[in-house]
Structure formats: C-alpha cells, structure tokens
Amino acid sequence: MKIGEVVAIIDDSKRPTAEKKEEKPKKKEPEEKKKEPEPDKKTAEEKAAVAAGADRGKPQPTAAATTALSPAVRRIVEEEKLEPEKIRGTGEGGRLTKGDVLAVAQKRDKADLSAVVSAKAEEKIEAREVEPSGNGRFLRKKMSPLRRKIAQQLVMAQHTAAILTTFNECDMSAVQELRRNKQDEFTKKNGIKLGLMSFFVKACVEALKAVPVVNGHIEDDDFIQNNFYDIGVAVGTERGLVVPVVRDADKKSFAGLERNIADYASRAHDGKLKIEDLQGGTFTITNGGVYGSLFATPILNPPQSGILGMHKIMPRPVAVDGKVEVRPMMYLALSYDHRAIDGKEAVTFLIKVKDCIEDPKRLPLDF
C-alpha cells in the first residue's frame, strides 16, 4: 500500500438509537413548558365560576335600583340624609322599599339617641356655641343633639302618618273627690302621693282593651297588633321633651304606676334616663296642662298610632240634669293615624277614657 492512499471512508449519516432518544425530549421541552400554565388557568376559571355562583343568590344594589326611587322613599332619603347606594334593597330587582330606608334611619337614630341620653352638662345652653350677629340683634347657637332628634321625629311623624285629632271634654269632679278622700291614706301606705296620671294610664289601658286597633301600628304593608300595654308618659325637661315608657301598665297598681312615673321624671330631669327607658311604647300620654295649656293637638310618637293629650283643669259652667253647674273640666285630645284607625274607633276610644275618668269605679281601683 502506498503512502497517502485512502484506506476507508467513515459514514456518519447514521447515529446510534440511544443518541436519537436523547435528542427527542430536547425538542419537546419548549412544548411542555408552553402547556404548563394551562392547568393554573383552568383552576382560576373554575374559582371565578364558583364565586359567581355563590354571589348569585345575594341581592346586590344596582345603579338602577338606587336611582329609581319611589316618591315616598326619596322623600325619606332626602330628609334623613341617607346614602341610598349603601343600602341593600329588598324589593323586586333590588329596589329600595320604604321599610329599607326607615330601618336604616331608625338604627342611626337609636345610636344618636343613646349619645343624647348619656350627655351631661355639655348640652346645657350655657355651654353651647354662640355666634352673635354683627349688630347684636340676634344670636346664632347650635341646637343640642336632643333638640335635633326631637325635630327629626316630629317632622317624620307629620310626613309618614295621616294624623287626625278628635276632641272631647271630661268632668274631673269624681277623680278630684276620690283623691281628696284617699290621699292621706294612700300617701301613708305607699310613701307617694296619688296623682292624676295614674288614673289616665289606667283609663287608657281600659280603652285600648276596648279598641285594640289603637294599640297597634303600621309597618310597611303590614299592621302590627300589640297584645301588651307599654304606655309612654311624656316628661318635659330643660333639655327637651322625653317619653319614658311604663312597661306592662295593665299589671301595675296605682302605687306602682305613681312610683314608676315619679322615678322617670326624676331621672329625666337629672339626665340619667337609659336608652331602654325610651323604647318600645305602644301608646303615649302627654299632659300640657302642667304648663297651663287649655287646648292643643298632640303629634304622634312614631311608630305609634295614637297619643292622648291632657290639658289644664278649668272651672266651667256645664249643664247637669237640666241645671247649670260649675264643674272642673278638662279638654281631652286624641291624635291618631287615620291610615290604621277609623274615626268611629278613635271617638269610641276617647269616650271610653272620658267615662272611666268621670266614673272611676269603672277602673280596677286597688286602694
């Protein structure tokens, strides 16, 4: 063999099978990497679907639901300065109902009233902010929280109820004579005087039993009939009018009523009433006669349907058995919600109160 001559040629076009197997996964690696995010994406989509399904049953306020307000709802929202977009509607399609906005307003009012009751000397007139006018002709001062609350309640009562008032007059001769005859014995036995208010509380309980509709109130489209007798007694203080509630007045004795009322009056003047003392009444009695009022039309205490107004006792000539006699007379006024109570029922109620006062033997006397 000569030097430099070709002995053999190596063919490298074919490689071992093992090497080919090693190269295949290298080519597929990018494809596998592309497919890895797909399970995560699917999981996220499933979670979103589950969350959507869970929220589907909850009523969500919509822009249409909050803007398309009925006139009554809109009026309450504006007067109470509520934010309708933050209130969840229970009406059709998530619409706000009158009950929805009233419930929110009442919850807020309870919180405000709690702060009012706990306030002390800082609410006195002397401590209020006073801003004199430039020429000194008037003073501008902040209203107390209690006065603002009273104003809101009175306006709400006028705007949400159909208030009507019926009147009558009452001969106080029999009650005055009974008090004169029993006062010493009653005071000695119970340590408290026998007043007029206990007679009127008892008379109202008897009238409420005779005309039950006066003891109820309207709530949305329903009428709530109360089968208990929690009577509110209005008490005037330097800071404003408050109405503590005598619980289960039908079960209390005359002495128990007088103690309860005296205790409320004392705590009201000292600013020590609790929020619980002012809630839950079914009917209210107010006595403007202690200030000399002869005749007035009381305003309802929401959500109640009735309020009795007492007035000053005045000697007046009246016809008795065909003769003119001077008797101690008092005008009585019953304001009521005409949406729930008809005129016949209101008049029947007031006459029942009148009859019980003019003939106290109709009452469950326990002294």
C-alpha positions in Angstrom: 0.0 0.0 0.0 1.4 3.3 -0.9 1.8 6.2 1.5 -1.1 8.7 1.3 -3.6 6.2 -0.3 -7.2 6.2 1.2 -7.8 3.0 3.2 -11.5 3.5 4.2 -14.4 6.2 4.4 -16.4 6.5 7.7 -20.2 7.2 7.1 -21.6 9.5 9.9 -25.1 9.9 8.4 -26.5 7.3 10.8 -26.1 7.6 14.5 -26.9 5.1 17.4 -30.5 4.8 18.6 -29.6 5.9 22.1 -28.4 9.3 20.8 -31.6 9.8 18.9 -33.6 9.1 22.0 -31.7 11.7 23.9 -32.4 14.4 21.3 -36.2 13.8 21.2 -37.0 15.1 24.7 -34.9 18.2 24.0 -37.1 19.1 21.0 -40.3 18.6 23.1 -39.2 20.6 26.1 -40.4 24.0 24.8 -43.9 22.5 24.0 -44.1 21.1 27.5 -43.2 24.4 29.0 -45.9 26.1 27.0 -48.5 23.6 28.3 -47.7 24.1 32.0 -49.8 27.3 32.6 -53.0 25.7 31.3 -53.9 23.8 34.5 -53.5 27.1 36.5 -55.6 29.0 34.1 -58.3 26.4 34.3 -58.3 26.4 38.1 -58.6 30.2 38.1 -61.6 30.0 35.8 -63.3 27.4 38.0 -62.8 29.5 41.1 -64.3 32.5 39.3 -67.3 30.4 38.3 -67.8 29.1 41.9 -67.5 32.7 43.3 -70.0 34.0 40.8 -72.4 31.2 41.7 -72.1 31.9 45.4 -72.8 35.6 45.0 -75.7 35.0 42.6 -78.2 34.4 45.5 -77.3 37.6 47.3 -79.3 40.8 46.4 -76.8 43.3 45.1 -77.8 47.0 44.9 -77.7 48.2 41.3 -77.4 51.7 39.9 -81.0 51.4 38.6 -82.3 50.2 41.9 -80.7 53.1 43.8 -81.7 55.8 41.3 -85.3 54.6 40.6 -86.7 55.6 44.0 -90.4 55.9 44.7 -91.5 59.4 45.9 -92.0 58.2 49.5 -88.6 56.5 49.6 -86.9 59.5 48.0 -88.5 61.9 50.5 -87.3 59.9 53.5 -83.8 59.6 52.0 -83.6 63.4 51.5 -85.0 64.2 54.9 -82.8 61.7 56.8 -79.8 62.5 54.6 -79.2 58.8 53.8 -77.0 57.3 51.1 -79.2 55.0 49.0 -76.3 53.4 47.2 -75.1 52.0 50.6 -78.5 50.5 51.5 -79.3 47.0 50.3 -82.8 46.9 48.8 -85.2 44.0 49.5 -87.8 44.9 46.8 -88.2 43.5 43.4 -84.9 43.7 41.4 -83.1 45.0 44.4 -85.2 48.2 44.6 -85.3 50.1 47.9 -88.5 50.0 49.8 -89.9 52.4 52.4 -89.1 49.7 55.1 -85.5 49.5 54.0 -84.8 53.2 54.4 -86.9 53.6 57.6 -85.0 50.7 59.2 -81.6 52.3 58.4 -82.9 55.7 59.7 -84.2 54.1 62.9 -80.9 52.3 63.6 -79.0 55.5 63.2 -81.5 57.4 65.3 -81.1 54.9 68.1 -77.4 55.4 68.1 -77.9 59.2 68.1 -80.4 59.0 71.0 -78.1 56.8 73.0 -75.4 59.5 72.8 -78.0 62.2 73.7 -79.2 60.4 76.9 -75.6 59.9 78.1 -74.7 63.6 77.5 -74.4 65.7 80.7 -73.6 69.3 81.3 -72.1 69.9 77.9 -75.5 70.0 76.4 -76.6 72.9 78.6 -77.4 76.2 76.9 -74.5 78.0 78.6 -72.1 75.5 77.1 -73.4 75.7 73.5 -71.6 77.5 70.8 -72.9 81.1 70.5 -72.3 83.3 67.5 -73.6 86.9 67.9 -74.6 88.8 64.8 -72.5 91.8 63.7 -75.0 94.3 65.0 -76.0 92.3 68.1 -79.7 92.0 67.0 -79.7 88.2 67.3 -77.6 85.2 68.4 -76.9 82.0 66.5 -76.3 78.9 68.6 -76.0 75.2 68.0 -79.1 73.1 68.7 -78.5 70.3 71.2 -78.4 66.7 70.0 -81.7 66.1 71.8 -83.4 69.1 70.2 -82.2 68.0 66.8 -83.5 64.5 67.5 -86.9 65.8 68.6 -87.2 67.9 65.5 -86.4 64.9 63.2 -89.0 62.8 65.0 -91.8 65.4 64.8 -91.2 66.0 61.1 -91.1 62.2 60.4 -94.4 61.8 62.2 -96.0 64.5 60.1 -94.7 63.1 56.8 -95.3 59.4 57.3 -98.7 59.3 59.0 -102.2 60.7 58.3 -102.6 62.4 61.6 -106.1 63.5 62.7 -107.3 64.7 66.1 -110.6 64.2 67.8 -111.6 66.1 71.0 -113.9 65.7 74.0 -114.2 67.2 77.5 -114.1 65.5 80.8 -115.7 66.3 84.2 -112.9 65.8 86.8 -115.2 66.1 89.8 -115.3 62.4 90.7 -111.5 61.9 90.4 -110.7 65.0 92.4 -113.1 64.0 95.2 -111.6 60.5 95.2 -108.1 61.9 95.5 -109.1 64.2 98.4 -110.7 61.3 100.3 -107.9 58.8 99.8 -104.8 61.0 99.6 -103.7 60.7 103.2 -104.3 57.0 103.4 -102.6 56.4 100.1 -99.6 58.5 100.9 -99.2 56.9 104.4 -99.4 53.4 103.0 -97.3 53.8 99.8 -95.0 56.7 100.6 -96.0 58.6 97.5 -98.9 60.9 96.5 -101.9 59.8 94.4 -101.7 61.8 91.2 -103.8 62.3 88.1 -101.5 60.5 85.7 -102.1 57.0 87.2 -105.9 57.4 86.6 -105.3 58.3 83.0 -102.9 55.5 82.4 -105.4 53.0 83.8 -108.2 54.6 81.8 -106.1 54.4 78.6 -105.4 50.7 79.2 -109.1 50.0 79.6 -109.8 52.0 76.3 -107.0 50.1 74.5 -108.6 46.8 75.5 -111.9 48.0 74.2 -110.5 49.4 71.0 -107.4 47.2 70.3 -106.5 48.8 66.9 -105.3 52.0 68.7 -102.7 49.8 70.4 -101.1 48.8 67.1 -99.1 50.4 64.3 -98.4 50.1 60.6 -95.1 48.6 59.4 -94.6 48.7 55.7 -97.6 46.9 54.2 -98.5 45.1 57.5 -100.3 46.1 60.6 -98.8 45.1 63.9 -101.3 44.4 66.7 -99.7 44.6 70.1 -101.2 42.5 72.9 -99.3 44.2 75.7 -99.6 47.7 77.2 -96.4 49.8 77.4 -97.6 53.3 77.9 -95.2 56.2 77.2 -95.6 59.2 79.5 -94.2 62.5 78.1 -91.9 64.4 80.5 -90.7 67.9 79.9 -87.1 68.8 80.9 -84.9 71.8 80.4 -83.2 70.0 77.5 -86.4 68.9 75.8 -89.3 66.5 75.8 -88.6 62.8 76.5 -91.1 59.9 76.6 -90.1 57.1 79.1 -92.2 54.0 78.8 -94.2 52.4 81.7 -93.9 48.7 81.0 -96.9 46.4 81.4 -99.1 49.2 82.7 -102.1 46.9 82.9 -100.3 44.8 85.5 -99.2 47.6 87.8 -101.1 49.0 90.8 -101.9 52.7 91.2 -99.0 52.9 93.6 -96.7 51.1 91.2 -97.6 53.5 88.4 -97.1 56.6 90.6 -93.6 55.3 91.7 -92.7 54.4 88.1 -93.7 57.8 86.7 -92.0 59.7 89.6 -88.8 57.8 89.1 -88.8 58.5 85.4 -89.5 62.2 86.0 -86.6 62.5 88.4 -84.1 60.7 86.2 -85.3 62.7 83.2 -84.5 66.0 84.9 -81.1 64.6 86.1 -80.3 63.3 82.6 -80.0 59.8 83.8 -82.5 58.0 81.6 -81.2 55.0 79.7 -82.0 54.3 76.0 -84.0 51.3 77.0 -86.4 53.5 79.1 -87.4 55.3 75.9 -88.0 52.4 73.5 -90.9 50.1 72.7 -94.0 52.1 73.8 -97.4 51.2 72.2 -99.3 54.4 73.2 -98.4 57.8 74.6 -100.0 60.3 77.1 -98.8 63.9 77.2 -100.0 66.5 79.7 -99.7 70.0 78.5 -102.0 71.1 81.4 -99.0 71.3 83.8 -97.8 74.3 81.7 -101.3 75.9 81.5 -102.3 74.6 78.1 -106.1 74.6 77.7 -106.4 73.1 74.2 -103.9 71.5 71.8 -103.4 68.8 69.1 -100.6 66.4 70.1 -98.3 64.9 67.5 -97.8 61.1 67.2 -94.8 59.4 68.6 -93.6 57.2 65.7 -94.3 54.4 65.1 -97.3 54.5 67.4 -100.8 55.1 66.1 -102.3 57.1 69.0 -101.5 59.8 71.6 -103.7 61.3 74.3 -103.4 64.9 75.2 -104.4 66.1 78.7 -104.9 69.8 79.4 -105.5 72.3 82.2 -108.4 71.8 84.5 -110.7 74.8 84.4 -113.9 75.6 86.3 -116.6 76.0 83.6 -120.4 76.2 83.6 -121.9 72.9 82.3 -125.4 71.6 82.1 -126.1 68.8 84.7 -129.5 67.3 84.9 -131.1 70.3 83.3 -129.3 72.7 85.6 -126.2 74.9 85.0 -123.4 74.0 87.4 -119.7 75.0 87.6 -117.6 71.9 87.3 -113.8 71.3 87.0 -113.5 70.4 83.3 -110.6 69.2 81.2 -110.4 69.1 77.4 -109.1 65.8 76.0 -107.5 65.4 72.6 -106.7 62.1 70.8 -104.4 62.3 67.8 -104.3 59.1 65.7 -103.0 57.7 62.5 -106.0 57.7 60.2 -104.4 55.1 57.9 -104.9 52.4 60.6 -107.7 53.9 62.8 -111.1 55.0 61.6 -113.0 57.9 63.1 -115.5 55.7 64.8 -112.8 53.7 66.6 -111.0 56.9 67.6 -114.1 58.5 69.1 -115.1 55.3 70.8 -111.6 55.2 72.4 -111.8 58.7 73.7 -115.3 58.3 75.1 -114.1 55.2 77.0 -111.3 57.3 78.6 -113.8 60.0 79.4 -116.3 57.5 81.0 -113.5 55.9 83.1 -112.4 59.3 84.5 -115.9 60.6 85.2 -116.8 57.3 86.9 -113.5 56.0 88.5 -115.4 52.9 89.7 -115.0 51.6 86.2 -111.3 51.3 86.8 -109.6 48.5 88.8 -109.1 50.6 92.0 -106.7 48.9 94.4 -106.5 51.5 97.2 
